[in-house]
Amino acid sequence: MRGSLGSRRGGGHWVLGVPALLTGGALLVPLLYLILRALEADPAALGTIVLRPKNLALVANTLALLAGVLALSTVIAVPLAFLTTRTALRGKRLWATLLTLPLAVPGYVGAYVLLATTGPGGILPLPRLEGFGGATVVLSFVLYPYLFLGLRAALSGVDPGTEEAARTLGVGPLRAFFRVTLPQILPALLSGYLVIGLHVLGDFGTVSLLRYETFSYAIYVQYDAAFDRVYAAWLALLLLFLTGGLLLIEGGLRRRIAVARVSKGSAKKAPDVRLGRATPWAYLYLLLPLLLALVVPLVALIHLARRFPGDHLHGLGEALAHSALAAGPTALLALGMALPLAYLAVRSRSPLLRGLERLAYLGYAVPPLALGLAWIFFTLRGLPFLYGTFALWVLVLALHFVAEAVAPVRGALHQVPRRLEEVARTLGKGPVQAFFRVTFPLLWRGAAAGGAVVFVGASKELPLSLLLAPMGYRPLSVRVFSYTREAMFAEAAPFALLIVVLSAAFVGVLLWSEHLV
């Protein structure tokens, strides 16, 4: 009986492996075609295409922005994480929730606010900050919560006994942090760096509006203006090489840390540090990111939205409808892709089937412009009937966001006992029927969280919408970008404000799914 059940269970896994393989193929095939497209270049001119001075300048600009954002995000996030976990400040949980809310401001909205509020005619009497400085500031203040959340969790789990032992040996608090605490939170630091780095490498809206040329900006310009397909393909591949390098560096550092990592020891909570006279300055430091990344943008958006022409309100509803029409099917399709991937990762004994789940993160790691360009090239040559359609737009959005649906579903699956499905199988239920009758009802929280996150992410996605939205579709993100590029700040304000409201829902779902609120 057990052998029969195991056989049937394995067969069920292979049934679920078919949609998982289709998802993996949809992620891999266009990227392989992108490589083939790039190799169509004349071999004699290959060195000229790859090593042209423009490309070297793009590499330098992209890496400089990456380093600048990582450095400034660290300066912001590390003290905030320490203040909200290890000090005697009041309302630390509330502060932690509030300090996560800047995630509700997409980078291109932050760039719009910076352009609309500073410089000639701006709300604030400040010089306009563009280029490298502006892009670094905007991206750092909208992305630091990814680092902040991980560091808070890591600091909460650090064994205080190791710090106390260092202090009894005469080591000062600052040296104790670098020699004892930092090695224990390095994995969280690297994870945060990886997420922020992927966002920086894939960012298009911020750098485009603030006129700082990186690979993403150059790819779009090449596609939108000149459209030299071979050169555009090489630009996308060079960006993929940078992304792959970031993943390899993070993975190598993580393996080294895993070998030399200090053990956590007991789970005893560290005593709260009393800051004494520094307490007011600590509260000011907690308040500063909220003012710069959330309060000022919201006040500016509300102020500018009041100047929005009333007869254009129908455009606001139309843009919201276009965003929702794409985001709804995207969320459902991403969940449909995520369920078999997450199920196989948790339940299957086959290394091949379990490994399919890792392909989901390929869509997230590939910069959106490179992913969109790969699909454009692939459909123009192989599936011309799909090019420029609503279905292609939704499909590529789902492939990009499927990783965000897999994570909460997989976490919920770990909490569902395997024996419930085994009982259903012994009662004659098929693998798919047993999954939907027994397992899926217990996954509703994870599935709802994953679907909501994908919905809001798709509704504010800019690069893929610019490349793939069909004629006549102008969602919220495209409206904000188009109006801001033409310096029509009042017209862009209501659309940007609506995006922030939707993004705030994303942050709420994130905190809820992680049990932080």
N, C-alpha and C positions, 0 to 999 in steps of 0.2 A: 504493500500500500504506500509506504513512504517513497519507494523508488518510483512508483507511478506518479505520485504527487510531485516529486522533484522534477520528473521528466516534463510533466505538464507545466510546472512553474517556469522551467527553462524555456519551453516553447512559447509561453506567454511573453517572456522577456524579448524573444526574437520578434514576436508580433509588434511589440512596442518599439523594437529597434528599427523598423521600416521608416516611420515618420522621423525618428531621430537621425537616421542616415540621410533622409531627404533634407533635413535642416542643415546637417553638416555639409552636404553637397552644395546647397544654396549659398553657404558661406565661402566655400573653397573654390568652386568653379569660376566665378567671376574674377577672383584674385589671380588664379592661374591664367585666365585669359588676359588680364592686365599685363602679366609678365610676357606672354606671347606677343601682345600688341607692342610693348616696348622693344622687343627684340626684332621688330620689323625695321628698325633703324638701320641705315647703311653701316656695316661694320667699320668702314674707314672713317665715318664721322662720329662713331660712338664716343670716343674720347672727347671730342668737341662738345657733344651734347651733355655729357655727364660732368665734365670738369670745367665748363664755362664759368667765368668769373661771377656771373649772376648767381649760379647755383652755390658757389662757395660762400657768397655773401648771405644767401638764404640760410645756409647751414649755420653760419656764425650768428645771424639774427635769431634764429629759432633756439639755438642752444643758450644764447645770452638771456632770452626771455624765460626759458625754462629755469636756468640758474637763479635769475632774479626773483621769480615767483616762489620757488622753493625756499629761498633764503628769507624773503619777507613773510611768507606763510609760517615759517618756523618761529620767527620773532614774535608773530602774533599768537600762534596757537599754543606753544609750549608754556608760556606764563599763564595763559588763560586756563589751560588744563590743570596746572598746578594749583592755581587760586581756587578752582571749583572742586578740587578733590582733597587737598592736603592742608587747607587752612581753616581757621575758625570763623571765616566770614559768614554772615547770615544769608539765607536764601540761595545756597549754592545750587540746589536743584533747579530753581527758577532761573538763575543766571545761566546755567548750562543749557536749558531749553531755549532761552532768548538768544544766546550766542550761536545757536545752530540755525536761526532764522535767516541769516544772510544767504543761505542756499536758495532762498526764494527769489533771489535777484539773478537772472541769467547774465552772463558776461556782456552780451551785446546791449542789454538794458542798462547795465552799469556804465558802459561806454556812452550810451545815449545820454544818461543823466549827467555824466562828466562834461560832455560837449554842450548840453543845454544850459547848464548852471554856471559855467565859467567862461572867461573870455569876453569879448565885446558883446554887449547885449545880454549877458548871462545874469542869472538871479544873484549869484554870489560875486563879490568884487575880487575875484581871483584870476590870475593868468591861466589861460587854457593849457592843460597838460595833455600832450599828445605823444605819439611815437612810443619809444621804449618805456619811458617813465610812466606815461598814462596807462599803457597796457599792463605793465607790471603791477601798478597800484590796483587797478580794477580787478584783474584776475586774482590777485592775492586776497583781496577782501571778500570776494565771492566764493573762493575755493578753500579758504583756511578751515571751514568747519569739517571738511573731510579728514584733515589731520587732527583737529581738535577732538572729534568724537573718538577716534582710535586711541589717542593719548590718554584721554580721561579713563577709558576702560582699562588701559594698561597700568596707569598709575594706581587705580583702585585695587589692582591685583598684586602690586609689588609687596614683597615681604618686608615689613619695617625692621625686622630683626637684623638684616644685613646692614641697613643704614645705622642702626643703633650701635652695632659692633664697630663700624668705621668711626663713629663719633667718639666712642670710648677709647679708641686708639689715637685720639688727638687730631683726626682729620676734620677740617672745617666743613660747614654745610655745603658750600659750593663745590669743593673737591669731592665730597661724599656723593653729591649728585652725579658728577661726571664719572666717577670711578665705580660707583655701586648701582645707582638707580638707572643711569642712562643705558648700560648694557642690557638691562631687563626690559626696557621699553623700546629698544631699537627695532624689534619686529613690527611694532605698531607704527613707529616712525617711518619705516620703509614702506609699509602698506599705504600709509597716507601719501607719501611721496609718489608712489606709483600711480595712485588714482589722480592726484593733482597733475602729475606729469603727462598722463594720457589726455587729460582735459586741455592742458596747455598746447600739446602737440596737435591736437585736433581742432583747436579753437579757430574759428574763422571770423565771426561777427565782431568780436572785440578788436582784433588786430586790423581788420578792414576799416572799421569806422574811425579808429585812432591812427590810421595811416602808418602802420608798422609792418613792413614786409616780412612775412614768414612763408613757409612752404604752403600752408593752407591758403593764404591770400594769393600766392603766385599761381596755384593750381586753378583757383576760380577765375582769375584774370585771364589765364591762358585758355580756359574753356569758354568764358563769356565773350572775349574779344577776338583773339587770334585763332584759337581752337586748332593748334597744331597737335593732332591727336598723339603722335609719337612722343613729342616733347612733354605733353601733359601726362602721358603714361609714365615717363621717366621721373617727372616731378613727384607723382604719386608713389612710385616705388622708392624714391629717395626718402620720402616721408615715412614710408613703411619700414625702411632700414633704420631710421632714427627710433621709431617706436619699438622695433625688435631689439635694438641695442639697449633701450631703457629696460625692457623686460628681462634681458639677459643679465644686465648689471644688478637689477633688483633681486633676481633669482640667485645669482652668485653670492651676493652679500648675505642674503637670507640663509643660504646653506652654511656659510662660514659662521654666522651668528649662532645657528642651531648647534654647532659643535662647541663653541666657546661660551655659550650662554650661561649666565648665572641661574641656578635653580631658584624657584620661587619660595620653597620652604613652606611655612605655615601661611594660612590665609588670614592671620591676625590683622586687624585694621590699624593703620598707622595713626598715631596721635595727631590731632589737628595742630597746626603751627599757628601761634598767635603773632600777629604782625605788629602790634603795638602802634607806634606813631605812624607806621607806613600804611595803616588800614585805609585812610581816605585816599591815598594814592592807588591802592589796590582796587578800590571801587571805581576810581576814575579810569583805570586801565580796563576794567570790565566794561565800562560804559562806552569807551571810545570806539571799539569796532561796531557796536550797535548804532551809534550816531552816524558814523561814516558810511557804513554798508547797508543800513536799513532805514533809519529815521530820515536822514537827509534825502535819499532817493524817494521815499514815500512822500515827503512834504513837497519836493520838487515836482513829482509826477502829478500830485493833486493840484498844485498851483498851475502847472502847464495845462492840465486837462480842462481847467475852467475856461481856458481860452480856445478850446476846441470848437470849431464851427458846428452849431446845432444841426444844420441841415445835412451833416455828414454822419449822423448817428446810424443810419442804415448800413453804412460801411462797417461800423463796429460789430453789428449783429451778423453781417455777412462773413467777416473775418473769423468771428467766434464759431460760426456754423462750419466754416471750412476746416478750422482746426479740429473741432469735435468730430466731424465726418471722417477725418483721417485718423484721429487718436482712438476713437472707439473700436473700429476694426483692427487697428494695430494692437491694441491691448488684448483683444480676444485671440488674434493670431499668435501673438507672442506667448500667451498662456498656453495655447494649443501646442506650440513648439516646446515650451518649457516643461510641461507635465511629463511627457515620455523621457526627456533628458534627465530630469531630476529623479524620476522613478528608477531609471536604470542605474544612475549613479549611486543610489541608496540600496536598492534591492538586488541588482544583478551580481552574479559571481563571475561573469565574463569580463576580463580586462578590456576587451575591445568595446563592449557595450558601455562599461563604466566610463571609458575614456571619451565617449561621444559628448559627455557633458562639458568637457573642457573646450570643445569647439564653440560652445555658446559664447565664451569669453573672447573669442576671436573677433566677433562682430562688434564687441564693445571696445576692444583694443585697437582695431583698425580705425584710423581717423575718418570721420564721416565723409569728408570730401573724397578721400581715396576710395572708400567703399562705394559711394555714389558713382564716381567716375568709372570704376570697374564694371558696375552694372550697366552703365550707359554703353560702354564699349561692347559688353557681352550681348546685350539685347539688340544693338544696331546690327551686329553681324549674325548672331545665332537665333534671336527671337524678335525679329523686327515688329511683329504684331503687338509686343508688350511695351515697346518704347513709348514714352510719353503718356502712359495710361495711369489711371488712379490705382489700379491693382499693383503696378510696379512701385509706386510711391509707398503704399501700405506695406508691401512685402519687404522692402529694404528698411523701412522704419522698424518693422518687427524684428528683422535680423540684427539690427543695431542694438535694440533694447531687450532682446530675449534674455541676456545675462541678468538683467535686473529683475526679471520674472523668475528665473531659475533659483536664485539664492533664497528668497523666502519660502518657495514651495519645497525646496530640498530641506530647509530647516524644519518645516512642519512635518515632512515625511519621517524625519528621524524620531518624531514623537509618537508616530502611529505604530503600534505593535505589529510585527510581521504575522503573528499567529492569527489575527483577524482575517487576513486574506486566505490563509491556509484552511481555516474553517470553511470559508465560503467556497473554496475550490473542492473540498471534500463533499460539499452539498451539491456539486454538479455545475457550479457557475464557471463560465469561461474566464480567462485572464482579464479581458477588457471589462466584462460585466462585473467581475469581482472588484475590480479597481473602482469603477464608478458607483457601485452599490454599497461598498464597504469603506474603501479608503478615501475617496474624494470628498464625501461629506465631512470628514475629519480634517480636511485641508483648507477649509473655507477661509480661515484667517490668513494663512500664507498666500493663497491664491488671490484673495481680495487685495492684500497689500501689494503683491506683485503686479496685478492688473492696474491698480490705481497709480502706482509709480510709473508704469509704462505709459498709461494714458496721459499723465501730466507731462512726462518727458517728451512724448511725441508731439503734444500740442505746442510745445515751445521750441522744438528742434528747428534750427535755422539752415545749416548747410544742405542737408538732404532735401529740405523743402524747396530751397532755391534751385537745386539741380533737377529734382524729379517731380515737383508738383505739376499737374497737367495745366494746360492753358485755361485761364479763367479762374483758377484756384489761387487765392492770395490769403493764406492763413495769418494769424496774429504776428508770428515771428517775421514773416516776409514784409508785412506792413510796417512794422517798427523799423526794420533795416532800410527799406526803401525810402521812407519819409526822413529818417535820420541822415541818410546819405545825401539827401537833397536839402539838408538843414531846415526841414519843415518840422520843427520841434513840437509845436502845439498840436499838429495833426498826429504826431506819433504818440503823444502822451497817453490818451485813453487806451490804446492798444497795449502799450508797455505796462500800464497800471493793471490791466486785466491779466496779463501774463504773470505779474508778480502775485496776484491773488491766487491764480491757479497753481503757481509754484509753491505758495505757502501751504496749499493743500498737500502737495508732494512732501514737504517737510513734516507736516503733521502725520501723514501716513508712515513716513520713515521712522519717526520717533515712536509712534504707536506700535509698529511692527517689531521694533527693537526693545519694546517695553521700557522706554525712557520717559514716557509720560503716562 
